[in-house]
Amino acid sequence: DVVRAFADRVEWVFFGMCPAKLRPFVYEYHSGVEIQKYPEKLASLNLDLALAPVEDNLFNRCKSNLRLLEYGACGYPVICSDVECYHYDFPVTRVKNRFKDWVEAIEMHLDDCEASWRTGDALRNLVHNEWMLTGQPLKNWMAAWLPDS
């Protein structure tokens, strides 16, 4: 319903899966790529905003925050479902999985593109500074996983 509601204002880009019933409303569709090509492909989409909706169920509550990290590495501002897997202190817009909440969040980002881009920049900086396996983050992981020498 959200995709249809914004079809006249948003150039929807789907990467990976796209239900057939949504294809008439989609501006670009990119099928999946080999895992080695995934980062380059995701970055090449040059998105103004990324959405990360997930259903609130046990399986998804146990997932990781990988999608936010991927979008953040690209500097994309993000609207995501307010579910356990995305409960990190990241500069993203979290919404309940209700039509009204998704519409309001998308409207907010569309109405203030500059602020939206700033959140994308902030997310990119956070991911690059705290989540890459270099420098202090790498030392933290090594300390957690490797035996003391």
Secondary structure, DSSP 8 states (H G I E B T S, - for coil): -HHHHTTTT--EEEES---GGGGGGEEEEE----GGGHHHHHHHT--S-EEE----SHHHHTS-SHHHHHHHHHT--EEEE-SGGG-SS-S-EEE-SSHHHHHHHHHHHHH-HHHHHHHHHHHHHHHHHHTSSSHHHHHHHHHHHS---
